[in-house]
Amino acid sequence: MLLCQQYTRLAIMQRVYGRKGRRTTREPRLLETKTPSDADDNDLLSSPGRRKRRKINTETGSVTPRPAGSPSRHPQIPTPDSPKVEHPTESSTPTRKRQATPDELVQSPSKPQPLKPMKTYAGASRSFLVTLPMSSTGLDDLHDQTQEDMSQESYTDLRNRWGVDKSEDDPLPFEPVPSPSRRLKRTSSATFQSSQSFNSSGVPNDLKSITELRNKGESRRFMDEVGYLFEGFEMPSAIALKRTSALEIVNKLCDPDFNRRAKAFDFYVLTWDKLSISRGGVSDKIFDAILSFFAALAARDPLTLGDLSRRPDFVDTLIDILVSLRDKTDVLSLAATSARETDFKSCGISKPEIHVLKKLSEMVSRELYEGSQSQPSVRLLVSHTLVVLPTALAVRHLDPLLANLETELSLVEPRITAYLSGLSLLPVPSELCSVTLSLEHLESSLRLVDSFLLGQWSTPGLEDDRAAVFRAACVDGLASKFLSLCVLSQVQLRESGSEDERTLAWKCLCGALRALTLLSHGDLSWCEATLVEEYALPFVALVAIQSQAKWLESEGDHPGGETFDLLCLALGLLMNWATMSEKVSSLCREQLISPSCPGNRPCIRACQCPERQSILHCLTTLYVQHTSTNEDTPPENVFLRGYTAVLLGILMKGDKASLDVVLAALSGESSSAKLRSLIDHCHAFLDSYKQTMTSLNEGITSSGSQDARGRQKGSWDKSGEEIARGVIASLESLCS
């Protein structure tokens, strides 16, 4: 009776206070059996969360079996398995029932709760949760759904169809390996099967290492980071937006870390394609300046420049920029000076564009010409990039290159005139105007012309097309402009206090002399075009005499390679003039120079010193300086002795007055002995020349075609060996 009262009190407390009412540790955990009225009251007083937890606790307590023989302080009142039948008159006091066994619990499970299928990212057809039907009609629906799932494409088929494994940025795109042939099936079957690797999904594992996976991810991340830079290159974009985007790109490429990543992920090639498409063949002076700077940045790395040179429009675009500068101002050169705003406006540059040009000029000076006095210019950036190209320039590029070179050379003569009037040879960079002379650009352009002349870039039909282009340039006065550059470079080499400026002047002097030597070789028109200038012969002869003296002074301490090269170029040009023009012999006898001329302003073209000698006498003295018969004579001296002997023989041929001048300057017992010494030196030079040509022909045969061998052998043998043999025959006739 007491127990029933406790049960009744507990039920009332739970109905009033809910399941979370406090109870002591001595109160038993009783399971509830509610009447409909109790359930209604509890539903009103309890929250849904509480009812749910109470139901779980009730079901758990009803199915938990107790081990046999275990003591029980209170009777277990299991929850009925069958649905409740409501009796309004039934009391809420629970009754004792026997405990359900585990077998009965298995045979009579509780009523399942309805479950909703969970959604996955792949959709309902890809869900791993399948709703189990409760009737036979649901089995048919399940069968239809299974058939639908089996008819859909697998992940492998979808990957192959959409080319997921063949992404263009994949370092190792998957390519199916062909099956081995039947003949090799027995021996290579095991090897072939083992060579294929698949991952857990059955997809071929084309990534061989974690390094490749990391590189692939880094490449994608880098391109995602810089993707916003290309948004300004869209076709509808304004030119100002394109300039801003291009300027931001070159600014980032000045960062060493960004430049390293850009080279690793082919950023230069992608950017060039975007820049080229944005340019669209239309020249814009500011956009062209930025594009030229981008090409110069790429030229710092040979591999990167090689990749760009394989783009079909790379060289053509750079050449087009050079051509456009003939009619436009070099805006980058203008921005590097202290030009006023009115100067920019006269060139068609607005105020916002001035800020862009100033920023670009500072960027170029800091990145490419830091610590140098070189003035940045668009033409210099383009010519420097073209010089270091690893690929060959086409013959069609020669004409615009020569036109640009002539435009730059036309600025040389005004500087010489200004120097003769007492002004400086080259103005201070801060005083430069937009139209200024750039020796750096001239040196690069001369190297390009020299490459064409030396035939280093062999192209079918090059000789005929090249001859026509250079013949037209000769008519336009290119020879006189080359001589003016030689004069300016000689003055700069003598008066400049900067080692870098002297080196640049020496390169320009050698480049101009080399171009004149190669162009006048066997070409009468070029020889006559240069000899039209009265100062040409005395100037070149004085360069040879003074280079000889400097070379002999430095022979003991230093090799003197620079002065020796300059000496050979000057002698080569004199040789071309002597062999192609008959008036050179009389000119050498009549025109006077001083070997010790200091090169003052009146003497920068032709020597005007009071103590002068004939050019022929000075050349004979040069020959005498190498006539020593020591056994340890250096090969350079042997070459110069034989070469000058042949030159003197040409100048004496058929000219009695010239013969008398040469014989008077030579040392010997008689005229016959003097002539015999000349003949011996000519023979030594001929033997050395034949040996050298044999070695060159063998090298051409092993590395070139027969046509190239024939052209090389024919041109050099005729101009060298036959001329030397003719001189020997002429001298021998004088001895007899």
MARTIDO-807658 format. One line per field, with one value per residue (C-alpha): residue number from 1; z, y, x; residue in three letters; chain. Coordinates in steps of 0.5 Angstrom, whole numbers. Each point is the difference from the previous one (the first is absolute). Example, Ala and Ser with C-alpha at 12.3 -4.5 7.8 and 13.67 -1.06 7.14 Angstrom:
2
num = [1/2]
z = [16/-2]
y = [-9/7]
x = [25/2]
residuo = [ALA/SER]
cadena = [A/A]
***
This chain:
736
num = [1/2/3/4/5/6/7/8/9/10/11/12/13/14/15/16/17/18/19/20/21/22/23/24/25/26/27/28/29/30/31/32/33/34/35/36/37/38/39/40/41/42/43/44/45/46/47/48/49/50/51/52/53/54/55/56/57/58/59/60/61/62/63/64/65/66/67/68/69/70/71/72/73/74/75/76/77/78/79/80/81/82/83/84/85/86/87/88/89/90/91/92/93/94/95/96/97/98/99/100/101/102/103/104/105/106/107/108/109/110/111/112/113/114/115/116/117/118/119/120/121/122/123/124/125/126/127/128/129/130/131/132/133/134/135/136/137/138/139/140/141/142/143/144/145/146/147/148/149/150/151/152/153/154/155/156/157/158/159/160/161/162/163/164/165/166/167/168/169/170/171/172/173/174/175/176/177/178/179/180/181/182/183/184/185/186/187/188/189/190/191/192/193/194/195/196/197/198/199/200/201/202/203/204/205/206/207/208/209/210/211/212/213/214/215/216/217/218/219/220/221/222/223/224/225/226/227/228/229/230/231/232/233/234/235/236/237/238/239/240/241/242/243/244/245/246/247/248/249/250/251/252/253/254/255/256/257/258/259/260/261/262/263/264/265/266/267/268/269/270/271/272/273/274/275/276/277/278/279/280/281/282/283/284/285/286/287/288/289/290/291/292/293/294/295/296/297/298/299/300/301/302/303/304/305/306/307/308/309/310/311/312/313/314/315/316/317/318/319/320/321/322/323/324/325/326/327/328/329/330/331/332/333/334/335/336/337/338/339/340/341/342/343/344/345/346/347/348/349/350/351/352/353/354/355/356/357/358/359/360/361/362/363/364/365/366/367/368/369/370/371/372/373/374/375/376/377/378/379/380/381/382/383/384/385/386/387/388/389/390/391/392/393/394/395/396/397/398/399/400/401/402/403/404/405/406/407/408/409/410/411/412/413/414/415/416/417/418/419/420/421/422/423/424/425/426/427/428/429/430/431/432/433/434/435/436/437/438/439/440/441/442/443/444/445/446/447/448/449/450/451/452/453/454/455/456/457/458/459/460/461/462/463/464/465/466/467/468/469/470/471/472/473/474/475/476/477/478/479/480/481/482/483/484/485/486/487/488/489/490/491/492/493/494/495/496/497/498/499/500/501/502/503/504/505/506/507/508/509/510/511/512/513/514/515/516/517/518/519/520/521/522/523/524/525/526/527/528/529/530/531/532/533/534/535/536/537/538/539/540/541/542/543/544/545/546/547/548/549/550/551/552/553/554/555/556/557/558/559/560/561/562/563/564/565/566/567/568/569/570/571/572/573/574/575/576/577/578/579/580/581/582/583/584/585/586/587/588/589/590/591/592/593/594/595/596/597/598/599/600/601/602/603/604/605/606/607/608/609/610/611/612/613/614/615/616/617/618/619/620/621/622/623/624/625/626/627/628/629/630/631/632/633/634/635/636/637/638/639/640/641/642/643/644/645/646/647/648/649/650/651/652/653/654/655/656/657/658/659/660/661/662/663/664/665/666/667/668/669/670/671/672/673/674/675/676/677/678/679/680/681/682/683/684/685/686/687/688/689/690/691/692/693/694/695/696/697/698/699/700/701/702/703/704/705/706/707/708/709/710/711/712/713/714/715/716/717/718/719/720/721/722/723/724/725/726/727/728/729/730/731/732/733/734/735/736]
z = [0/2/-7/-4/4/-2/-8/1/3/-5/-6/2/1/-7/-3/4/-1/-6/-1/3/7/5/4/5/-1/4/-5/-5/-7/-2/-7/-2/-3/-1/-1/-6/5/3/-7/-2/7/-2/-7/3/5/-3/-6/-7/2/7/-3/-5/6/4/-5/-2/8/0/-6/3/6/-3/-4/5/2/7/2/3/7/1/6/-1/5/-4/-5/-8/-3/-8/-5/-4/-7/-3/-1/6/0/4/6/3/6/1/6/-1/5/-4/1/1/-7/-1/-3/-8/-2/-6/-5/1/-1/-6/-3/2/-2/2/-5/-5/0/-7/-3/-5/-5/0/-5/-3/-5/-5/0/2/-5/3/7/5/4/-4/3/2/-3/5/-5/-6/-4/2/-2/-7/1/2/-5/-5/3/0/-7/-1/4/-4/-6/1/-1/5/2/-4/-6/2/1/-7/-4/3/0/8/-1/-6/3/-4/7/2/0/-3/-3/-1/-6/-1/-1/-7/1/-1/-7/0/-2/7/4/4/2/1/3/7/-1/-3/5/6/-4/1/7/2/6/5/-5/-6/-3/-3/5/-5/6/1/6/5/-3/-6/3/4/-6/-3/6/0/-7/0/7/-4/-6/4/4/-6/-4/2/-4/-7/1/-2/-7/-2/-7/2/5/-1/-2/7/4/-5/2/7/0/-4/5/6/-3/-2/7/3/-4/3/6/0/4/-5/-6/2/1/-7/-3/3/-2/-7/2/-5/-6/2/2/-7/-4/4/-1/-8/0/3/-4/-6/-5/2/2/7/2/8/-1/-5/5/6/-5/-2/7/1/-5/3/6/-3/-4/7/0/-6/1/1/-6/-4/1/-2/-6/-3/1/-8/2/5/-5/-5/6/2/-7/-1/6/-2/-7/4/3/-6/0/7/6/5/6/4/-1/1/6/3/-1/3/-5/1/0/-6/-4/2/-3/-6/-1/1/7/5/8/2/-5/3/6/-3/-4/6/4/-6/-1/8/-1/-6/3/7/-3/-6/0/8/1/-8/-3/-6/-2/0/-7/-4/-6/5/4/-7/-3/6/0/-7/1/5/-4/-1/-6/-7/-3/-7/-6/0/7/-3/-4/6/5/-5/-1/8/0/-5/4/6/-4/-2/7/0/-5/4/6/-4/-2/7/2/-5/2/7/4/3/-5/4/5/7/1/4/-6/-6/-4/-3/-6/3/-3/4/-1/4/-6/-5/2/1/-7/-3/3/-4/-6/1/1/-7/-3/3/-2/7/-1/-7/-3/-8/-4/5/-5/-5/4/5/-6/-3/7/2/-7/1/6/-3/-5/6/3/6/-2/2/7/2/-1/4/6/-1/1/6/3/0/3/6/1/0/5/4/8/1/-2/-2/-5/-3/0/-4/-4/-2/-2/-4/-4/-1/-2/-5/-3/-1/-3/-5/-1/-2/-4/-4/-1/-8/-1/-4/2/7/0/-5/5/6/-4/-2/7/0/7/-1/-2/5/6/-1/-1/6/4/-3/2/7/2/-2/4/6/-1/0/6/4/-3/6/5/-3/-6/-3/-4/0/-4/-4/-3/-1/-4/-4/-2/-2/-4/-3/-3/-3/-3/-3/-3/-3/-3/-3/-2/-4/3/7/-2/-2/6/5/-3/0/7/6/7/7/4/6/-1/7/-4/2/-3/-6/-1/1/-7/-3/3/-1/4/-2/0/-5/-4/-6/1/-4/4/6/-2/-2/7/3/-5/3/7/-1/-4/5/-1/7/0/6/-4/2/-5/0/-2/-6/-2/0/-3/-6/-1/0/-5/-5/1/-2/-6/-2/1/-4/-6/-6/4/-1/5/5/-1/2/6/3/-2/3/7/0/2/-4/-4/-7/-3/-2/7/3/-5/1/7/-1/-5/6/5/-6/-1/8/0/-6/3/7/-4/-3/6/3/-5/-1/8/-1/-6/4/5/-5/-3/7/2/-6/-7/-6/-3/6/-1/-7/2/5/-3/-7/3/5/-5/-5/4/4/-3/-7/2/4/-6/-5/5/0/-7/-1/5/-3/-7/3/3/-7]
y = [0/5/-2/2/7/1/-2/5/6/-1/0/6/4/-2/2/7/1/-4/-5/5/0/-1/-7/-3/-5/-5/1/-6/2/-2/-1/4/-3/6/0/5/5/0/0/6/4/-2/2/7/1/-3/2/-4/-1/-3/-5/-2/-2/-3/-5/-2/-1/-4/-4/-2/-2/-5/-3/-1/-7/-2/-5/-6/-1/7/4/5/5/2/-4/2/2/-1/5/-4/-2/1/6/3/-1/7/-2/6/-3/-3/2/3/-5/-5/-8/-5/-4/-5/2/-1/-5/2/-5/4/7/-3/-3/6/6/7/4/3/8/3/2/5/-1/4/4/0/4/-5/0/-5/-5/0/0/-5/-1/-4/0/-7/-1/-3/-3/-4/6/3/-5/1/7/-2/-4/6/4/-5/-1/8/0/-5/3/7/1/-1/5/-3/0/8/1/-3/4/7/-1/1/-4/4/7/5/2/-8/-1/-7/-1/-7/-4/-7/-4/-5/-7/-4/-4/-7/-2/3/-2/-6/4/7/-2/0/7/3/-2/2/7/2/3/2/3/-2/3/-4/6/0/3/5/4/-3/3/6/5/-1/1/6/3/0/3/5/2/0/5/4/1/1/6/4/-2/7/3/-2/3/6/-3/-2/3/5/3/7/1/4/-6/-5/5/-1/-7/-1/5/-4/-6/2/3/-7/-3/5/-4/-6/-4/1/0/-7/-3/3/-3/-7/0/3/7/3/-3/0/8/1/-3/4/7/-2/-1/6/4/-3/3/7/4/4/4/-2/-7/-1/3/-5/-6/1/1/-7/-3/3/-4/-6/1/-1/-8/-3/-6/5/4/-6/-2/7/0/-6/4/1/8/1/3/3/4/3/1/4/4/2/2/4/4/3/5/0/3/-5/2/-5/5/6/-2/-1/7/6/2/5/-2/4/-4/-6/3/2/-8/-1/-3/2/2/-7/-3/4/-4/-7/2/3/-7/-4/4/-1/-7/-2/4/-3/-7/0/6/1/3/1/7/-3/3/-4/0/-5/-1/-2/-5/-3/0/-3/-6/-1/-1/-5/-4/-8/0/2/7/-1/4/4/3/3/6/3/-1/4/5/1/0/5/5/-1/1/7/2/-1/6/6/-3/1/7/2/-3/4/6/-1/-3/-7/-6/-3/4/-1/-5/5/5/-6/2/-6/0/-2/-5/-7/-3/-6/-1/1/-5/-5/2/-1/-7/-2/2/-3/-7/1/2/-6/-5/-3/0/-4/0/-2/5/5/2/3/3/3/3/4/3/2/3/4/2/2/5/3/2/-5/-1/8/-1/-6/4/6/-5/-3/8/1/-7/2/6/-3/-5/5/5/-4/-1/-5/-8/-2/6/-2/-7/2/5/-6/-4/5/1/-7/-1/5/-2/-7/2/4/-6/-5/5/2/-7/-1/5/6/5/-1/2/6/2/0/3/6/3/3/-1/-8/-2/4/-2/-7/0/4/-5/-6/4/2/-7/-3/4/-1/-8/0/4/-5/-6/-2/1/-1/-4/7/-4/6/4/-6/-1/8/0/-6/3/6/-4/-4/7/2/-6/0/7/-2/-6/3/8/2/7/-3/0/7/2/-4/4/7/0/1/-2/1/-7/4/4/2/0/8/3/2/-7/-5/-1/1/1/8/-1/4/-6/-5/-6/-3/-6/-5/2/-1/-7/-2/2/-5/-5/1/-1/-7/-2/-3/-7/-3/-8/2/5/0/-2/7/3/-5/1/8/0/-5/4/7/-3/-2/7/4/-5/2/8/-1/-4/5/6/2/6/-5/-5/5/2/-7/-2/7/-2/-7/-2/-5/0/1/1/-8/-2/4/-2/-8/1/3/-6/-5/3/0/-8/-1/4/-4/-7/2/2/-6/-4/4/-1/-7/-1/5/-4/-7/3/2/-7/-3/5/3/-2/0/6/4/-3/2/7/1/-3/4/7/-1/-3/5/6/-3/-5/3/7/-2/-4/6/4/-5/-1/8/1/-6/4/6/-4/-3]
x = [0/6/3/-6/-1/7/-1/-6/4/5/-5/-3/7/2/-7/1/7/2/6/5/-3/5/1/4/5/-5/-6/0/0/-7/-3/-6/-7/-4/-7/-3/-1/7/2/-4/3/7/-1/-2/5/6/4/1/8/-2/-6/6/5/-6/-2/7/2/-7/2/7/-3/-5/5/6/0/2/5/-3/1/1/-3/-5/-3/-6/-4/1/-6/2/-3/-6/3/-7/-4/-3/-8/-3/-5/-2/-2/7/4/7/3/5/-1/5/2/5/7/0/6/5/-4/-6/3/3/-6/-5/4/-2/-4/5/1/-1/7/1/5/6/3/7/4/-1/-8/-5/3/6/-2/3/-6/-6/-7/-2/-7/-5/-5/1/-2/6/5/-2/2/6/2/-2/5/5/0/0/6/4/-2/3/8/5/5/5/-4/-1/7/2/-6/1/8/1/7/2/0/5/3/1/8/-1/-7/-2/1/-3/6/-1/-1/7/0/-1/7/2/-6/4/6/-3/-7/2/4/-5/-6/5/2/-7/-2/-7/-3/-5/-6/3/2/7/5/4/3/7/2/-2/5/-4/-7/3/3/-7/-4/5/0/-8/1/4/-4/-6/4/2/-6/-3/6/-3/-7/2/2/-7/-2/-5/5/2/8/1/-2/4/6/-1/-1/7/3/-2/3/7/0/-1/5/5/-1/5/-4/-6/4/3/-7/-2/6/-2/-7/0/-3/5/-3/-8/1/4/-6/-5/4/1/-8/-1/4/-3/5/-2/6/-1/6/-1/-2/6/5/-3/0/7/2/-3/4/6/-2/-1/7/4/-2/2/-5/-5/2/0/-7/-2/4/-4/-7/-1/-1/5/6/-5/-3/6/2/-6/1/7/-3/-5/5/2/-6/-1/4/3/-4/4/6/-4/-3/8/1/-1/-6/-5/-8/0/5/-4/-6/3/1/-7/1/-5/1/-3/5/6/-1/0/6/4/-2/2/7/2/-2/5/5/0/-1/5/4/2/7/0/0/-4/-7/-6/-3/-5/5/5/-4/-2/7/3/-6/1/8/-1/-5/2/-4/2/-3/-3/2/-6/2/7/-4/-3/6/4/-5/0/8/0/-5/5/6/-3/1/7/3/-4/4/6/-1/-2/7/4/-4/2/-6/1/0/-6/-5/-1/-6/-4/0/-2/-6/-4/4/7/5/1/6/-2/-6/5/5/-6/-2/7/0/-6/2/7/-4/-3/7/3/-5/-1/-7/-1/-6/-2/1/3/6/-4/-5/5/4/-6/-1/7/1/-6/3/6/-3/-4/7/1/7/1/-4/4/7/-3/-2/7/3/-5/2/7/-1/-4/5/6/-4/-4/1/-4/2/-7/-1/7/-2/-6/3/5/-5/-4/7/2/-8/0/7/-2/-6/4/5/-5/-4/6/2/0/-5/2/-6/1/8/-2/-5/5/5/-4/1/7/2/-2/7/4/-4/0/7/1/-4/4/7/-2/-3/6/4/-5/0/8/0/-5/3/5/-5/-7/-2/-3/-6/-4/5/2/-7/0/6/-2/-7/4/5/-6/-3/6/1/-7/1/7/-3/-6/2/6/1/1/8/0/-4/4/6/-3/-4/4/-1/4/1/0/-6/-3/-7/-2/-7/3/3/-6/-1/7/6/2/7/6/4/-3/2/-3/-5/5/6/-4/-2/7/2/-5/2/7/-2/-1/6/4/2/0/-2/-5/-4/-7/-5/-4/7/1/-7/0/7/-3/-6/3/5/-6/-3/7/0/-7/2/7/-3/0/2/7/0/-3/5/5/-3/0/7/2/-3/3/6/5/6/-3/-7/0/1/-5/-5/2/-1/-7/-1/2/-5/-6/2/-1/-6/-3/2/-3/-6/-1/1/-6/-4/1/-2/-6/-3/1/-4/-6/0/-1/-5/-3/-3/4/-3/2/7/0/-2/5/6/-2/0/6/5/-2/1/6/4/0/2/6/2/-1/4/6/0/0/6/4/-1/4/5/2]
residuo = [MET/LEU/LEU/CYS/GLN/GLN/TYR/THR/ARG/LEU/ALA/ILE/MET/GLN/ARG/VAL/TYR/GLY/ARG/LYS/GLY/ARG/ARG/THR/THR/ARG/GLU/PRO/ARG/LEU/LEU/GLU/THR/LYS/THR/PRO/SER/ASP/ALA/ASP/ASP/ASN/ASP/LEU/LEU/SER/SER/PRO/GLY/ARG/ARG/LYS/ARG/ARG/LYS/ILE/ASN/THR/GLU/THR/GLY/SER/VAL/THR/PRO/ARG/PRO/ALA/GLY/SER/PRO/SER/ARG/HIS/PRO/GLN/ILE/PRO/THR/PRO/ASP/SER/PRO/LYS/VAL/GLU/HIS/PRO/THR/GLU/SER/SER/THR/PRO/THR/ARG/LYS/ARG/GLN/ALA/THR/PRO/ASP/GLU/LEU/VAL/GLN/SER/PRO/SER/LYS/PRO/GLN/PRO/LEU/LYS/PRO/MET/LYS/THR/TYR/ALA/GLY/ALA/SER/ARG/SER/PHE/LEU/VAL/THR/LEU/PRO/MET/SER/SER/THR/GLY/LEU/ASP/ASP/LEU/HIS/ASP/GLN/THR/GLN/GLU/ASP/MET/SER/GLN/GLU/SER/TYR/THR/ASP/LEU/ARG/ASN/ARG/TRP/GLY/VAL/ASP/LYS/SER/GLU/ASP/ASP/PRO/LEU/PRO/PHE/GLU/PRO/VAL/PRO/SER/PRO/SER/ARG/ARG/LEU/LYS/ARG/THR/SER/SER/ALA/THR/PHE/GLN/SER/SER/GLN/SER/PHE/ASN/SER/SER/GLY/VAL/PRO/ASN/ASP/LEU/LYS/SER/ILE/THR/GLU/LEU/ARG/ASN/LYS/GLY/GLU/SER/ARG/ARG/PHE/MET/ASP/GLU/VAL/GLY/TYR/LEU/PHE/GLU/GLY/PHE/GLU/MET/PRO/SER/ALA/ILE/ALA/LEU/LYS/ARG/THR/SER/ALA/LEU/GLU/ILE/VAL/ASN/LYS/LEU/CYS/ASP/PRO/ASP/PHE/ASN/ARG/ARG/ALA/LYS/ALA/PHE/ASP/PHE/TYR/VAL/LEU/THR/TRP/ASP/LYS/LEU/SER/ILE/SER/ARG/GLY/GLY/VAL/SER/ASP/LYS/ILE/PHE/ASP/ALA/ILE/LEU/SER/PHE/PHE/ALA/ALA/LEU/ALA/ALA/ARG/ASP/PRO/LEU/THR/LEU/GLY/ASP/LEU/SER/ARG/ARG/PRO/ASP/PHE/VAL/ASP/THR/LEU/ILE/ASP/ILE/LEU/VAL/SER/LEU/ARG/ASP/LYS/THR/ASP/VAL/LEU/SER/LEU/ALA/ALA/THR/SER/ALA/ARG/GLU/THR/ASP/PHE/LYS/SER/CYS/GLY/ILE/SER/LYS/PRO/GLU/ILE/HIS/VAL/LEU/LYS/LYS/LEU/SER/GLU/MET/VAL/SER/ARG/GLU/LEU/TYR/GLU/GLY/SER/GLN/SER/GLN/PRO/SER/VAL/ARG/LEU/LEU/VAL/SER/HIS/THR/LEU/VAL/VAL/LEU/PRO/THR/ALA/LEU/ALA/VAL/ARG/HIS/LEU/ASP/PRO/LEU/LEU/ALA/ASN/LEU/GLU/THR/GLU/LEU/SER/LEU/VAL/GLU/PRO/ARG/ILE/THR/ALA/TYR/LEU/SER/GLY/LEU/SER/LEU/LEU/PRO/VAL/PRO/SER/GLU/LEU/CYS/SER/VAL/THR/LEU/SER/LEU/GLU/HIS/LEU/GLU/SER/SER/LEU/ARG/LEU/VAL/ASP/SER/PHE/LEU/LEU/GLY/GLN/TRP/SER/THR/PRO/GLY/LEU/GLU/ASP/ASP/ARG/ALA/ALA/VAL/PHE/ARG/ALA/ALA/CYS/VAL/ASP/GLY/LEU/ALA/SER/LYS/PHE/LEU/SER/LEU/CYS/VAL/LEU/SER/GLN/VAL/GLN/LEU/ARG/GLU/SER/GLY/SER/GLU/ASP/GLU/ARG/THR/LEU/ALA/TRP/LYS/CYS/LEU/CYS/GLY/ALA/LEU/ARG/ALA/LEU/THR/LEU/LEU/SER/HIS/GLY/ASP/LEU/SER/TRP/CYS/GLU/ALA/THR/LEU/VAL/GLU/GLU/TYR/ALA/LEU/PRO/PHE/VAL/ALA/LEU/VAL/ALA/ILE/GLN/SER/GLN/ALA/LYS/TRP/LEU/GLU/SER/GLU/GLY/ASP/HIS/PRO/GLY/GLY/GLU/THR/PHE/ASP/LEU/LEU/CYS/LEU/ALA/LEU/GLY/LEU/LEU/MET/ASN/TRP/ALA/THR/MET/SER/GLU/LYS/VAL/SER/SER/LEU/CYS/ARG/GLU/GLN/LEU/ILE/SER/PRO/SER/CYS/PRO/GLY/ASN/ARG/PRO/CYS/ILE/ARG/ALA/CYS/GLN/CYS/PRO/GLU/ARG/GLN/SER/ILE/LEU/HIS/CYS/LEU/THR/THR/LEU/TYR/VAL/GLN/HIS/THR/SER/THR/ASN/GLU/ASP/THR/PRO/PRO/GLU/ASN/VAL/PHE/LEU/ARG/GLY/TYR/THR/ALA/VAL/LEU/LEU/GLY/ILE/LEU/MET/LYS/GLY/ASP/LYS/ALA/SER/LEU/ASP/VAL/VAL/LEU/ALA/ALA/LEU/SER/GLY/GLU/SER/SER/SER/ALA/LYS/LEU/ARG/SER/LEU/ILE/ASP/HIS/CYS/HIS/ALA/PHE/LEU/ASP/SER/TYR/LYS/GLN/THR/MET/THR/SER/LEU/ASN/GLU/GLY/ILE/THR/SER/SER/GLY/SER/GLN/ASP/ALA/ARG/GLY/ARG/GLN/LYS/GLY/SER/TRP/ASP/LYS/SER/GLY/GLU/GLU/ILE/ALA/ARG/GLY/VAL/ILE/ALA/SER/LEU/GLU/SER/LEU/CYS/SER]
cadena = [A/A/A/A/A/A/A/A/A/A/A/A/A/A/A/A/A/A/A/A/A/A/A/A/A/A/A/A/A/A/A/A/A/A/A/A/A/A/A/A/A/A/A/A/A/A/A/A/A/A/A/A/A/A/A/A/A/A/A/A/A/A/A/A/A/A/A/A/A/A/A/A/A/A/A/A/A/A/A/A/A/A/A/A/A/A/A/A/A/A/A/A/A/A/A/A/A/A/A/A/A/A/A/A/A/A/A/A/A/A/A/A/A/A/A/A/A/A/A/A/A/A/A/A/A/A/A/A/A/A/A/A/A/A/A/A/A/A/A/A/A/A/A/A/A/A/A/A/A/A/A/A/A/A/A/A/A/A/A/A/A/A/A/A/A/A/A/A/A/A/A/A/A/A/A/A/A/A/A/A/A/A/A/A/A/A/A/A/A/A/A/A/A/A/A/A/A/A/A/A/A/A/A/A/A/A/A/A/A/A/A/A/A/A/A/A/A/A/A/A/A/A/A/A/A/A/A/A/A/A/A/A/A/A/A/A/A/A/A/A/A/A/A/A/A/A/A/A/A/A/A/A/A/A/A/A/A/A/A/A/A/A/A/A/A/A/A/A/A/A/A/A/A/A/A/A/A/A/A/A/A/A/A/A/A/A/A/A/A/A/A/A/A/A/A/A/A/A/A/A/A/A/A/A/A/A/A/A/A/A/A/A/A/A/A/A/A/A/A/A/A/A/A/A/A/A/A/A/A/A/A/A/A/A/A/A/A/A/A/A/A/A/A/A/A/A/A/A/A/A/A/A/A/A/A/A/A/A/A/A/A/A/A/A/A/A/A/A/A/A/A/A/A/A/A/A/A/A/A/A/A/A/A/A/A/A/A/A/A/A/A/A/A/A/A/A/A/A/A/A/A/A/A/A/A/A/A/A/A/A/A/A/A/A/A/A/A/A/A/A/A/A/A/A/A/A/A/A/A/A/A/A/A/A/A/A/A/A/A/A/A/A/A/A/A/A/A/A/A/A/A/A/A/A/A/A/A/A/A/A/A/A/A/A/A/A/A/A/A/A/A/A/A/A/A/A/A/A/A/A/A/A/A/A/A/A/A/A/A/A/A/A/A/A/A/A/A/A/A/A/A/A/A/A/A/A/A/A/A/A/A/A/A/A/A/A/A/A/A/A/A/A/A/A/A/A/A/A/A/A/A/A/A/A/A/A/A/A/A/A/A/A/A/A/A/A/A/A/A/A/A/A/A/A/A/A/A/A/A/A/A/A/A/A/A/A/A/A/A/A/A/A/A/A/A/A/A/A/A/A/A/A/A/A/A/A/A/A/A/A/A/A/A/A/A/A/A/A/A/A/A/A/A/A/A/A/A/A/A/A/A/A/A/A/A/A/A/A/A/A/A/A/A/A/A/A/A/A/A/A/A/A/A/A/A/A/A/A/A/A/A/A/A/A/A/A/A/A/A/A/A/A/A/A/A/A/A/A/A/A/A/A/A/A/A/A/A/A/A/A/A/A/A/A/A/A/A/A/A/A/A/A/A/A/A/A/A/A/A/A/A/A/A/A/A/A/A/A/A/A/A/A/A/A/A/A/A/A/A/A/A/A/A/A/A/A/A/A/A/A/A/A/A/A/A/A/A/A/A/A/A/A/A/A/A/A]
***
